[in-house]
Amino acid sequence: MKARARAPRKTSGSPGSGAVGGSLAVLLARAVLPPGLRLLATAGIALPVLKKGVQDFRANGVSSHVLEALAVSISLLRRDSLSANVTVFMLALGEYLERSIARQSDELLKHLLNPVGSEVWVERDGVEHAVPVGEVRVGDTVIAGAGGVIAVDGTVLGGEALVNETAMTGEAVPVEKSRGSAVLSGTLVQEGRLRIYAEQVGAQTVVARIATYIEQSLTTKSTTQLEAARLADRLVPMILALAAASCAVSADWKRAAAVLQADYACALKLATPVAFKSAMYRAGKNGILVKGADALERLAEADTFVFDKTGTLTSGNLIVTDSVAFDTSYSAEDLICLAASVEEHYFHPMAMAVVEAARSTGGQHFNHKEVEFVVAHGVASIIDGQRIVIGSRHFVEDDESIPIKPHRATLDHLHRQGKTLLYIGFGGRLLGVLALRDTLRDESAATVARLRALGVKKIVMLTGDHAERAAEFAQRLGIDEFHANLLPEQKAAIVSEMKARGARIAFVGDGINDAPALAGAHVGIAMQKGADVARLTADIALLEDNIARVADAKALALATLRRVSANYKLTVGLNTAILAAAATGALPPVATSVLHNGSTLGILLNALRKLRDQGDCMNFLTR
């Protein structure tokens, strides 16, 4: 059988089914046909095989198609219609099943996406029109109603709705959307109706970029796959020589025909990509987008994992750890509630952490005037006739001229602990500070431990945080090495240095500043909530906010390489045994064809089946 470079285009009916039916009909009818007509009918159904062999010889020289044509030709010249007929039938059946398997493995990946539909409702000149999705332009007002999938990335102009963003963000709880809200293509409107200003359309939308990754993954070949294909091509002349030698020694053309039935090409060329695509589909269904077979292969090879800390090993969700009031008339709880009363109108992560801390205290709410937002600095308002400012040290000390030197010792102590400080000025004095810090993800320690169990030799953490705080995190997680106080460019430099020393690095990050390190690593992995540039740069992108998926991906990669290796050994072993038996006359052409094609299909099906839990493979592979 001959491997295809790619799955055929879809046509009406099943590809290759006509050839299978025709050869089977002649095979079944041979008992009632006279010998001359039987041979003529066999030659007729064999004509496509012979024609393909001649065309391939002209284009590529000696190939597996040429071997197949020679085998059929020898049987026809010997007037052995049974051998020729069985060979043609098995070739047709094998090619049909191969195409089906290859097509199925491609479609597995394509099914990861939810289509946005062929038509979109657009408002133009005050009238709503249904237009083909490809005709939507930037600046159009797109209408999305209940039950519809949003077709563009954009901003809500009007309306209110609950939008299910699970397909894009992994969040199961529907999100309220109203004027000013950002929406993503591929998300589902569960309730309500939205008018959306189209900012990204067509190939520029998030869902289209993911589709591009998937399309690229269908054509990207791994090193293992390329080596298998090259080996299959190198073995074709050897099979031809073996057929000639067996015929010369035995003076039996039947042996030559039998040898020519068996080649390594199909199983070697198709089983490997099918195994990779099947694994990539399983990964996608469980929150991991792998951008090609080569990425999965490189992940299996990685022996060093380098993690960015913030948003990767940590949750990115801040919590208030300390409330320090410098005015004895205010308690620690009063300080938190005072800050929260103003910050509740601000949707910055620090503001949300303060509001959450205030809820847990159950303290009072302080009435205030209109809130002023100072970009990149903080917020300000008026409470009881006095100005309150909440924000950075620069905002409070330099812009508002509030002295902080009397409290320098306390502030420096909190700062050395790696905490982020929120300064609160009230009535021209520093009323107090709130200290916040990021928290480790619940799954981080377990993920590090699993990676070690999977054979990772070294685990490293990179952070712009202070050394003391970084050391504490590294000890709690069991990390081998850490680098603190880093600038973005220093992260990429450290990755380059480690690569130069021979480490095969998997870098895991989420921010814009991680993009250079993600690109420079042996394989880059981007977190689900990472910046767009990080997710575009990475070889693997997590589709849900769970760091445990990093270890899952490593386990999947190792299990896939084991499957590929097992199929490779099985292919070589079975085909070598069949060839030896054919060359010595132990197998006639009919038996050789059945055994060779049957074993090849078995190997392909083995490549396509689900990976099973084998000690270091994650449980979700068996779902």
C-alpha positions in Angstrom: 0.0 0.0 0.0 1.1 3.5 -0.7 1.0 6.3 1.9 -0.6 9.6 0.9 1.2 12.9 1.5 -2.1 14.4 2.5 -5.8 13.5 2.9 -7.7 13.7 -0.3 -10.3 16.4 -1.0 -13.8 15.5 0.0 -15.9 14.3 -2.9 -19.4 12.9 -3.1 -19.6 9.4 -1.8 -16.7 7.6 -0.1 -13.3 8.0 -1.7 -12.0 4.8 -3.3 -15.3 2.9 -2.7 -15.8 2.3 -6.4 -12.4 0.6 -6.8 -13.1 -1.6 -3.8 -16.6 -2.6 -5.1 -15.3 -3.3 -8.6 -12.4 -5.5 -7.6 -14.6 -7.3 -5.1 -17.3 -8.0 -7.8 -14.7 -9.5 -10.1 -13.3 -11.6 -7.3 -16.7 -13.0 -6.4 -17.7 -13.6 -10.1 -14.5 -15.4 -11.0 -16.0 -18.8 -10.1 -18.6 -18.5 -12.9 -16.4 -16.8 -15.5 -14.4 -18.8 -18.1 -10.6 -18.6 -17.7 -10.1 -16.2 -20.7 -12.8 -13.8 -19.6 -11.7 -14.1 -16.0 -8.2 -12.9 -16.9 -9.5 -10.1 -19.1 -11.8 -8.8 -16.3 -8.9 -9.0 -13.8 -6.7 -7.0 -16.2 -9.4 -4.4 -16.5 -9.7 -3.7 -12.8 -5.8 -3.8 -12.5 -5.4 -1.1 -15.2 -5.5 1.8 -12.6 -2.8 0.1 -10.5 -0.6 -0.4 -13.6 -1.2 3.1 -14.8 -0.3 4.6 -11.4 2.9 2.5 -11.3 4.0 3.8 -14.7 3.2 7.4 -13.8 5.0 7.2 -10.5 8.1 5.6 -12.1 8.3 8.5 -14.5 7.9 11.1 -11.8 9.7 9.5 -8.8 11.6 6.5 -10.0 11.2 3.2 -8.2 8.5 3.6 -5.5 6.0 1.4 -3.7 3.4 2.1 -6.4 6.0 0.7 -8.9 6.4 -2.4 -6.8 2.6 -2.9 -6.6 2.3 -2.6 -10.4 5.2 -5.1 -10.9 3.5 -7.6 -8.6 0.2 -7.4 -10.4 2.0 -7.5 -13.8 3.9 -10.7 -12.9 0.6 -12.4 -11.8 -1.1 -11.4 -15.0 1.8 -12.7 -17.2 1.6 -15.9 -15.3 -2.1 -16.0 -16.0 -2.6 -16.2 -12.2 -5.9 -14.2 -12.1 -6.6 -15.1 -8.4 -3.3 -13.6 -7.2 -3.7 -10.5 -9.3 -7.3 -10.1 -8.3 -6.7 -10.5 -4.6 -3.8 -8.0 -4.8 -5.8 -5.4 -6.6 -8.7 -5.8 -4.1 -6.4 -5.6 -1.1 -4.7 -2.5 -2.6 -8.0 -0.8 -3.2 -9.4 -1.7 0.2 -6.2 -0.6 1.9 -6.0 2.7 0.1 -9.7 3.4 0.9 -9.2 2.6 4.6 -5.9 4.6 4.7 -7.6 7.6 3.2 -10.5 7.3 5.7 -8.0 7.0 8.6 -5.9 10.0 7.4 -9.1 12.1 6.9 -10.4 11.1 10.3 -7.2 12.1 12.0 -7.4 15.5 10.3 -11.0 16.1 11.1 -10.4 15.2 14.7 -8.3 18.4 15.0 -10.7 20.5 12.9 -13.6 19.6 15.2 -12.0 21.5 18.1 -13.5 24.7 16.7 -17.1 25.9 16.9 -18.0 27.4 13.5 -19.4 30.9 13.6 -21.9 30.1 10.8 -22.0 31.1 7.2 -24.1 34.3 7.7 -23.9 37.2 10.0 -26.5 39.9 10.8 -25.1 43.4 10.2 -26.8 46.7 10.7 -26.3 49.2 7.8 -28.1 52.5 7.5 -30.4 51.5 10.3 -31.5 48.3 8.6 -30.4 44.8 9.6 -29.1 42.5 6.8 -28.0 38.9 6.8 -24.6 38.8 4.9 -22.0 36.1 4.3 -19.5 36.0 7.1 -16.7 36.8 4.7 -18.3 40.1 3.7 -18.2 41.6 7.3 -15.8 44.5 7.4 -14.0 46.4 10.2 -16.4 49.1 11.5 -19.6 47.2 10.7 -22.2 46.9 13.4 -22.8 43.2 14.0 -26.0 41.9 15.6 -25.7 38.8 17.9 -28.9 37.3 19.5 -29.6 34.5 21.9 -28.3 31.2 20.6 -25.9 32.8 18.1 -22.2 32.6 17.9 -20.4 35.9 17.8 -18.5 36.1 14.5 -16.1 39.1 15.2 -13.9 40.5 17.9 -15.1 43.8 19.0 -16.8 46.2 21.5 -20.4 46.2 22.5 -22.2 49.4 21.2 -25.6 48.6 22.8 -27.7 45.9 24.4 -27.1 43.5 27.2 -26.5 39.8 27.2 -25.0 36.8 29.0 -22.2 35.4 26.9 -20.7 31.9 27.3 -16.9 32.3 26.7 -16.0 28.7 27.6 -14.7 27.9 24.2 -12.2 30.8 24.3 -11.4 31.4 28.0 -12.2 28.1 29.7 -14.5 30.0 32.1 -17.8 28.0 32.6 -19.8 30.9 34.1 -21.5 33.1 31.5 -20.3 36.7 31.5 -22.5 39.8 31.4 -21.9 42.0 28.4 -23.1 45.6 27.9 -22.0 48.8 26.3 -18.2 49.1 26.3 -17.6 45.4 27.0 -15.1 43.5 24.8 -16.4 40.3 23.0 -14.6 37.5 21.2 -15.4 35.6 18.1 -16.5 32.0 18.8 -18.3 32.8 22.0 -22.0 32.1 22.4 -24.8 34.5 23.3 -26.9 32.6 25.8 -29.4 35.3 26.7 -30.1 38.8 25.4 -29.0 40.7 22.3 -25.9 42.7 21.4 -24.9 45.4 18.9 -21.2 44.9 18.3 -18.6 47.2 16.7 -16.4 44.9 14.6 -12.7 45.5 15.3 -11.2 42.2 14.1 -12.9 40.3 11.3 -12.2 37.2 9.2 -8.7 35.9 9.5 -7.8 38.4 12.2 -10.3 37.2 14.8 -9.1 35.0 17.7 -11.1 32.0 16.6 -9.6 32.3 13.0 -6.1 32.5 14.4 -6.7 29.3 16.4 -8.1 27.7 13.2 -4.8 28.7 11.4 -2.8 27.0 14.1 -4.9 23.8 13.6 -4.5 24.0 9.8 -0.7 24.4 10.2 -0.6 21.5 12.6 -2.0 19.3 9.8 1.0 19.9 7.6 3.8 20.4 10.1 5.9 17.2 10.2 8.0 16.0 13.1 11.6 14.8 12.8 10.4 11.3 13.6 7.8 11.5 10.8 10.4 12.7 8.3 12.9 10.1 9.2 10.2 7.3 8.9 9.3 8.6 5.4 12.9 8.7 4.3 13.5 5.1 5.6 10.5 3.9 3.7 11.8 5.4 0.5 15.3 3.9 1.0 13.8 0.4 1.5 11.9 0.3 -1.8 15.1 -0.5 -3.9 16.0 -3.2 -1.4 12.6 -4.9 -1.8 13.0 -4.7 -5.6 16.5 -6.3 -5.3 15.2 -9.0 -3.0 12.4 -9.9 -5.4 14.9 -10.2 -8.3 17.3 -12.3 -6.1 14.5 -14.7 -5.0 13.4 -15.1 -8.6 16.9 -15.7 -9.8 17.7 -18.3 -7.1 14.4 -20.2 -7.4 13.6 -19.5 -11.0 10.0 -18.9 -9.8 8.3 -15.6 -10.7 5.7 -16.4 -8.1 8.2 -15.6 -5.4 9.1 -12.3 -7.0 5.4 -11.4 -7.1 5.0 -12.3 -3.5 8.0 -10.2 -2.4 6.8 -7.2 -4.3 3.5 -7.3 -2.4 5.1 -6.3 0.8 6.7 -2.9 1.4 7.3 -0.6 4.4 6.0 2.6 2.9 2.4 2.8 4.1 2.7 2.0 7.8 6.0 4.0 8.2 4.6 7.1 6.4 1.1 7.2 7.7 1.2 5.6 11.2 3.4 8.3 12.6 1.4 11.4 11.6 -1.9 9.6 12.5 -0.5 9.0 16.0 0.6 12.6 16.4 -2.7 14.0 15.1 -4.7 11.7 17.3 -2.7 12.9 20.4 -3.1 16.5 19.4 -6.9 16.0 19.2 -7.0 14.4 22.7 -4.9 17.4 23.9 -7.2 20.0 22.4 -10.3 18.3 23.9 -8.7 18.6 27.3 -7.5 22.2 27.2 -4.1 22.0 25.4 -3.6 23.5 21.9 -0.5 21.9 20.2 0.6 23.7 17.1 2.1 20.8 15.2 3.6 17.4 15.6 7.1 18.9 15.9 6.0 20.8 19.0 4.7 17.6 20.6 8.0 15.9 19.8 10.1 18.7 21.1 8.1 18.7 24.4 8.8 15.0 24.8 12.6 15.8 24.4 12.6 18.7 26.9 14.7 17.9 30.0 14.5 21.4 31.6 11.4 23.3 32.4 11.7 27.1 33.0 8.7 28.8 34.6 7.9 32.5 34.7 6.5 33.1 38.2 3.7 35.7 38.1 0.6 34.4 36.4 2.2 31.1 35.8 3.2 29.4 39.1 1.1 32.1 40.8 -2.6 32.7 40.2 -2.3 36.3 39.3 -5.0 37.1 41.9 -3.8 39.4 44.6 -4.7 39.2 48.2 -4.3 41.7 51.0 -1.8 40.4 53.5 -1.2 43.5 55.8 -3.1 46.6 56.7 -0.9 49.1 58.5 -2.6 52.3 59.8 -0.3 55.1 60.8 -3.1 57.0 62.6 -4.3 55.4 65.8 -7.8 56.6 65.3 -8.1 54.1 62.4 -8.0 50.3 62.9 -6.6 48.0 60.3 -10.1 47.0 59.3 -11.1 50.7 59.0 -8.2 51.3 56.6 -9.3 48.4 54.4 -12.9 49.6 54.3 -11.9 53.2 53.7 -9.8 52.2 50.7 -12.5 49.8 49.4 -15.2 52.4 49.5 -13.3 54.3 46.8 -11.6 51.4 45.0 -15.0 49.6 44.4 -15.5 51.8 41.4 -12.2 50.7 39.9 -11.6 47.3 38.1 -7.8 47.0 38.6 -6.6 43.7 40.2 -5.3 45.6 43.3 -8.7 47.4 43.7 -10.6 44.2 43.4 -8.4 42.5 46.0 -9.0 45.4 48.4 -12.8 45.2 47.9 -12.7 41.5 48.5 -10.8 42.0 51.8 -13.3 44.6 52.9 -16.2 42.2 52.3 -14.5 39.7 54.6 -14.2 42.2 57.4 -17.9 43.3 57.3 -16.8 46.8 58.1 -18.5 50.1 57.3 -18.8 51.8 54.0 -17.4 55.4 53.8 -19.5 57.9 51.7 -17.5 59.9 49.2 -17.8 62.3 46.3 -17.2 61.4 42.7 -14.1 59.2 42.1 -11.3 60.6 40.0 -9.2 58.0 38.1 -5.6 58.9 37.5 -4.2 56.7 34.8 -1.3 54.4 35.9 -1.3 56.1 39.4 -4.4 55.5 41.4 -7.7 57.0 42.4 -8.8 60.1 44.3 -12.0 61.4 45.9 -13.4 63.5 48.8 -14.6 62.0 52.2 -15.8 64.3 54.9 -14.4 67.3 53.1 -10.9 65.9 52.9 -9.1 64.6 49.8 -8.3 60.9 49.8 -5.8 59.4 47.3 -5.0 55.7 46.9 -2.3 54.4 44.7 1.4 54.1 44.1 4.2 55.6 46.1 5.0 58.0 43.2 1.4 59.2 43.1 1.2 59.8 46.8 4.7 61.2 47.5 5.6 63.0 44.3 2.2 64.1 42.8 0.3 64.7 46.0 3.3 65.8 48.1 2.5 63.6 51.0 5.6 62.8 53.2 6.4 59.1 53.7 9.9 59.3 55.3 8.6 59.0 58.9 7.4 55.5 58.0 10.3 54.4 55.8 11.4 51.5 58.1 7.9 49.8 58.1 7.6 50.4 54.3 11.0 48.9 53.5 10.3 45.9 55.7 7.1 45.1 53.8 8.9 45.8 50.5 11.7 43.3 51.3 9.1 40.7 51.8 8.2 41.0 48.1 4.8 42.6 48.8 3.2 45.2 46.6 2.2 48.3 48.6 -0.9 50.4 48.1 -0.5 53.9 49.7 -3.4 55.7 51.2 -3.2 59.5 51.7 -6.0 61.3 53.6 -6.1 65.0 54.4 -2.5 65.5 53.2 -0.9 62.8 55.4 0.0 59.1 54.9 -2.9 57.4 56.6 -1.5 53.9 56.0 -0.6 51.2 53.5 -2.1 48.0 52.4 0.3 45.2 51.5 -0.7 42.7 48.8 0.9 39.7 47.2 0.2 37.1 44.6 -0.7 33.6 45.7 0.7 30.3 44.5 -1.7 28.2 42.4 -3.0 25.2 44.2 -1.7 22.9 41.5 1.8 24.4 41.2 3.6 22.1 43.7 1.9 19.0 42.3 2.8 20.0 38.8 6.4 20.4 39.6 6.4 17.0 41.3 4.7 15.4 38.3 7.3 16.8 35.9 10.1 15.3 38.0 8.3 11.9 37.9 8.1 12.3 34.1 11.9 12.5 33.9 12.5 16.3 33.8 16.0 16.8 35.1 15.8 20.5 36.2 13.1 23.0 37.0 13.9 26.7 37.1 11.9 29.8 38.1 12.4 33.3 36.6 10.9 36.4 38.2 11.2 40.1 38.4 10.3 39.7 42.1 12.7 40.2 45.0 15.2 37.5 45.8 13.7 36.8 49.3 10.2 36.3 48.0 11.5 34.2 45.1 13.5 32.0 47.4 10.4 31.4 49.5 8.4 30.3 46.5 11.2 28.1 45.2 11.5 26.3 48.5 7.7 25.7 48.8 7.5 24.3 45.2 10.7 22.3 45.3 12.3 24.2 42.4 16.0 23.5 41.7 17.1 27.0 40.7 15.6 30.6 40.6 16.6 33.9 39.2 15.1 37.1 40.7 15.0 40.8 40.0 15.0 40.1 36.2 14.1 42.5 33.4 12.3 41.0 30.4 15.3 40.8 28.2 17.3 39.0 31.0 14.8 36.1 30.9 15.5 35.5 27.3 19.3 35.7 27.9 19.1 33.1 30.7 17.2 30.8 28.4 19.8 31.3 25.7 22.7 30.5 28.2 21.0 27.3 29.3 20.4 26.2 25.7 24.1 26.9 25.0 25.0 24.5 27.8 23.0 21.8 26.1 19.7 22.0 28.0 16.5 21.3 26.0 14.2 23.9 27.5 10.4 24.1 27.8 9.6 27.7 28.8 6.2 28.4 30.4 5.0 32.0 30.6 2.1 34.3 30.1 3.1 37.9 29.6 4.2 40.1 26.7 7.6 40.2 28.3 7.8 36.4 28.1 7.5 36.3 24.3 11.3 36.4 23.6 11.9 33.6 26.0 9.0 31.6 24.6 10.4 32.0 21.1 13.9 31.1 22.1 13.2 28.0 24.0 13.2 24.4 22.6 9.4 24.5 23.1 7.3 27.4 24.4 4.1 26.9 26.4 1.7 29.9 27.0 -0.8 30.1 29.8 -4.5 30.5 29.0 -4.8 34.0 30.4 -1.5 35.1 28.7 -1.1 38.1 26.4 -1.9 37.5 22.8 1.7 37.9 21.7 2.7 35.2 24.2 0.1 32.8 22.9 1.0 33.6 19.3 4.7 33.0 19.9 4.3 29.8 21.9 4.4 26.3 20.4 1.7 25.1 22.8 -1.1 27.2 24.3 -3.2 26.2 27.2 -7.0 26.7 26.6 -7.9 26.6 30.3 -6.3 28.4 33.3 -4.8 25.3 34.9 -1.0 24.9 35.3 -1.5 21.1 35.8 -2.1 21.0 32.0 1.7 21.6 31.6 2.5 18.2 33.1 -0.4 16.7 31.2 1.1 17.9 28.0 4.5 16.5 28.9 2.9 13.1 29.7 0.9 13.2 26.5 4.1 13.9 24.5 6.0 11.1 26.1 3.1 8.6 25.6 2.8 9.6 21.9 6.5 9.1 21.3 6.2 5.7 22.9 3.3 4.8 20.6 5.2 6.0 17.6 8.3 4.0 18.6 6.2 0.8 19.2 4.5 1.2 15.8 7.8 1.7 14.1 9.2 -1.5 15.6 6.0 -3.4 14.9 6.1 -2.2 11.2 9.7 -3.2 10.7 9.3 -6.5 12.5 6.1 -7.6 10.7 7.1 -6.5 7.2 10.5 -8.1 7.6 9.0 -11.4 8.6 6.5 -11.2 5.7 9.2 -10.4 3.2 11.4 -13.3 4.5 8.5 -15.7 4.2 7.7 -14.5 0.7 11.3 -14.6 -0.5 11.7 -18.2 0.7 8.4 -19.3 -0.9 6.6 -19.9 2.3 4.0 -17.3 1.4 2.3 -17.2 -2.0 1.3 -13.7 -3.5 -2.3 -14.0 -2.2 -1.3 -14.7 1.4 1.4 -12.0 1.3 -1.0 -9.4 0.1 -3.6 -10.3 2.8 -1.0 -10.4 5.6 0.8 -7.2 4.5 -2.2 -5.1 4.0 -4.0 -6.5 7.1 -1.0 -5.8 9.4 -0.6 -2.3 8.0 -4.2 -1.4 8.7 -3.9 -2.8 12.2 -0.8 -0.6 12.8 -2.7 2.5 11.5 -5.7 1.7 13.8 -3.3 1.3 16.7 -1.9 4.8 15.9 -5.4 6.3 15.9 -6.7 4.7 19.1 -6.7 6.6 22.4 -3.6 6.6 24.4 -4.0 4.7 27.6 -2.7 5.5 31.0 0.8 3.9 31.2 2.2 5.1 34.5 3.3 8.6 33.4 0.3 9.4 31.2 -2.5 11.6 32.5 -5.9 10.3 33.3 -7.7 12.5 30.8 -6.2 10.5 27.9 -8.6 7.7 28.7 -11.7 9.8 28.5 
